[in-house]
Amino acid sequence: MRACDDAVMGIVLRVATSDDHDQLWTLFATAMMFDSTSSDLDRELFEPERALVATDGDLVVGTAKALSRDLSVPGAVVPAAHVTAVGVQATHRRRGILSSLMSRQLREAPEALAVLWASEAAIYGRFGYAAAAWNVSYEVNPHRVLPTPGPRGADRVEELTAEDAAVQLPALLRALQESRPGVSGRSELLWRKRLQDKPEDRGGATPRKILVHRDATGAVDGYALWRGKMSWVAEGPANEVVLEELVAVDPIAYHALWHHVLTLDLVGKIQYNHAAPDEPVQQLVANPSALVRRVGESLWVRLTDVSRALAQRRYATAVDVVLEVTDDLIEHNNGRFHLTGDLQNATCGRTEAAADLSLSVRELSATYLGGRSLGEYAATGKVTEHTPGALAATAAALGWPTAPKSIEIF
Ligand SMILES: CC(C)(COP(=O)(O)OP(=O)(O)OC[C@H]1O[C@@H](n2cnc3c(N)ncnc32)[C@H](O)[C@@H]1OP(=O)(O)O)[C@@H](O)C(=O)NCCC(=O)NCCS
């Protein structure tokens, strides 16, 4: 990694002010090659004190932002720096500006961990990030998938307006955070952004439909956001449905919402880009092979404070282990840590005791959400076992019954 000073060859880093918003938006949009102007809502969401700006004289040439959001981790919901809008002006690439931005952002983050979605997976490992959750994209031919019959009780699926959704849906997302690691919380502002439906963002599709499931008492216990696009092939109608988000806190609601979407008329293709590897809909169709899957990384995790982060989550089985950790970016993460924990509690602090396992912050970050196993890293020598049995016991404790799932790209 290059030297990570605040000044790289005449480049100076500073914290943003609210006046920087438009310029940073344009810089990032240009770097990512999307054409979009920011709205008042984007300005409201901007946290200048959490944005870094790289300047070359009067020119703004790089930025990295973080959003203050919470994240579900095994057994808890904790603050996590949600890193976003990372970009360096094309004329200033490969001079170490990103390295400077990342180093400073990680060292100064008040949270014990940072998370991001990477557009380019090759970039972030060098900064101690590791892919900690898998994202599965489904492309479904509804005529081949053969859904099992939906629930037939007094429950029902109905549409909601965006105004009513803003009131009803937040509690469901919070409930999902209780059962799944990897889910980012949304403030009221972020919900407004999520439910925005600007015609210019629809890409030729219909306005967004907001479905909710009501149980027999009328209580809302699940929702789905989707839109459709008209399409015809030689055989007839083959409309496309994009299922943007489906959240249910009850098995009947989950089944009913999926059944509704999978049986929509005139549809030839359903796209759902945020399934988990253990997405339960696989059990609700007779032909799961027709859920054609593409697997990629979703959340990249970087522990910025190892002992605080390890004490913040819970453990699937009782654990009592000394970890020797190395971190070449954040000094206080180096050393030996005594971790104890179970499903209810966890503690982690420095120790002089001999290590049971040695590993770097990257392996701890990869396994933090319970979606990857330490065994995978032992197989390539990145985790070393000093005490026989410590690897299996710690890997089991770090695991979790449900795979982590990030339901939105931020
Ligand atoms: C990606 C980007 C931020 C890199 O910025 P940069 O200032 O050129 O990066 P640096 O010079 O600090 O490079 C740091 C390291 O990352 C590597 N790197 C940079 N961009 C890379 C890429 N796209 N793919 C793979 N490696 C990359 C560099 O080679 C360098 O490696 P080294 O430490 O082994 O020398 C910049 O090119 C950019 O804005 N690209 C378009 C937008 C984008 O991709 N944003 C990231 C969204 S997740």
The ligand as an SDF file (V2000), in Angstrom:
LIG
                    3D

 48 50  0  0  0  0  0  0  0  0999 V2000
  -11.4070    3.5140   -8.0310 C   0  0  0  0  0  0  0  0  0  0  0  0
  -10.8320    4.8680   -7.7020 C   0  0  0  0  0  0  0  0  0  0  0  0
  -11.5870    5.4620   -6.5260 C   0  0  0  0  0  0  0  0  0  0  0  0
   -9.3530    4.6960   -7.3680 C   0  0  0  0  0  0  0  0  0  0  0  0
   -8.7990    5.9230   -6.9370 O   0  0  0  0  0  0  0  0  0  0  0  0
   -7.2150    6.1950   -7.0430 P   0  0  0  0  0  0  0  0  0  0  0  0
   -6.9550    7.4690   -6.3410 O   0  0  0  0  0  0  0  0  0  0  0  0
   -6.8060    6.0660   -8.4510 O   0  0  0  0  0  0  0  0  0  0  0  0
   -6.6330    4.9830   -6.2050 O   0  0  0  0  0  0  0  0  0  0  0  0
   -5.1440    4.9020   -5.5860 P   0  0  0  0  0  0  0  0  0  0  0  0
   -4.1860    5.5960   -6.4780 O   0  0  0  0  0  0  0  0  0  0  0  0
   -5.1690    5.3410   -4.1650 O   0  0  0  0  0  0  0  0  0  0  0  0
   -4.9120    3.3590   -5.6630 O   0  0  0  0  0  0  0  0  0  0  0  0
   -4.8780    2.5410   -4.5120 C   0  0  0  0  0  0  0  0  0  0  0  0
   -4.6250    1.1120   -4.9600 C   0  0  0  0  0  0  0  0  0  0  0  0
   -5.8510    0.6110   -5.5330 O   0  0  0  0  0  0  0  0  0  0  0  0
   -5.5780    0.1090   -6.8420 C   0  0  0  0  0  0  0  0  0  0  0  0
   -6.7510    0.4210   -7.6600 N   0  0  0  0  0  0  0  0  0  0  0  0
   -7.2730    1.6360   -7.8510 C   0  0  0  0  0  0  0  0  0  0  0  0
   -8.3740    1.5260   -8.6400 N   0  0  0  0  0  0  0  0  0  0  0  0
   -8.5120    0.2330   -8.9320 C   0  0  0  0  0  0  0  0  0  0  0  0
   -9.4550   -0.5100   -9.7100 C   0  0  0  0  0  0  0  0  0  0  0  0
  -10.4570    0.1070  -10.3500 N   0  0  0  0  0  0  0  0  0  0  0  0
   -9.3170   -1.8350   -9.7870 N   0  0  0  0  0  0  0  0  0  0  0  0
   -8.3040   -2.4640   -9.1350 C   0  0  0  0  0  0  0  0  0  0  0  0
   -7.3840   -1.8180   -8.3810 N   0  0  0  0  0  0  0  0  0  0  0  0
   -7.4930   -0.4890   -8.2840 C   0  0  0  0  0  0  0  0  0  0  0  0
   -4.3700    0.8630   -7.3080 C   0  0  0  0  0  0  0  0  0  0  0  0
   -3.6920    0.1650   -8.3200 O   0  0  0  0  0  0  0  0  0  0  0  0
   -3.5560    0.9650   -6.0340 C   0  0  0  0  0  0  0  0  0  0  0  0
   -2.9080   -0.2760   -5.8050 O   0  0  0  0  0  0  0  0  0  0  0  0
   -1.5190   -0.3950   -4.9940 P   0  0  0  0  0  0  0  0  0  0  0  0
   -1.8200    0.0650   -3.5940 O   0  0  0  0  0  0  0  0  0  0  0  0
   -1.2050   -1.8360   -5.0730 O   0  0  0  0  0  0  0  0  0  0  0  0
   -0.5730    0.5290   -5.6780 O   0  0  0  0  0  0  0  0  0  0  0  0
  -10.9520    5.8470   -8.9100 C   0  0  0  0  0  0  0  0  0  0  0  0
  -10.2530    5.3290   -9.9830 O   0  0  0  0  0  0  0  0  0  0  0  0
  -12.3840    6.0920   -9.3200 C   0  0  0  0  0  0  0  0  0  0  0  0
  -12.9850    7.0280   -8.8470 O   0  0  0  0  0  0  0  0  0  0  0  0
  -12.9270    5.2370  -10.2200 N   0  0  0  0  0  0  0  0  0  0  0  0
  -14.3020    5.3770  -10.6670 C   0  0  0  0  0  0  0  0  0  0  0  0
  -15.3110    5.3060   -9.5300 C   0  0  0  0  0  0  0  0  0  0  0  0
  -15.1540    4.0600   -8.6870 C   0  0  0  0  0  0  0  0  0  0  0  0
  -14.8310    2.9880   -9.1540 O   0  0  0  0  0  0  0  0  0  0  0  0
  -15.4320    4.2340   -7.3790 N   0  0  0  0  0  0  0  0  0  0  0  0
  -15.3840    3.1570   -6.4440 C   0  0  0  0  0  0  0  0  0  0  0  0
  -16.7790    2.7950   -6.2010 C   0  0  0  0  0  0  0  0  0  0  0  0
  -16.8920    1.3880   -5.1410 S   0  0  0  0  0  0  0  0  0  0  0  0
  1  2  1  0
  2  3  1  0
  2  4  1  0
  2 36  1  0
  4  5  1  0
  5  6  1  0
  6  7  2  0
  6  8  1  0
  6  9  1  0
  9 10  1  0
 10 11  2  0
 10 12  1  0
 10 13  1  0
 13 14  1  0
 14 15  1  0
 15 16  1  0
 15 30  1  0
 16 17  1  0
 17 18  1  0
 17 28  1  0
 18 19  1  0
 18 27  1  0
 19 20  2  0
 20 21  1  0
 21 22  1  0
 21 27  2  0
 22 23  1  0
 22 24  2  0
 24 25  1  0
 25 26  2  0
 26 27  1  0
 28 29  1  0
 28 30  1  0
 30 31  1  0
 31 32  1  0
 32 33  2  0
 32 34  1  0
 32 35  1  0
 36 37  1  0
 36 38  1  0
 38 39  2  0
 38 40  1  0
 40 41  1  0
 41 42  1  0
 42 43  1  0
 43 44  2  0
 43 45  1  0
 45 46  1  0
 46 47  1  0
 47 48  1  0
M  END
$$$$
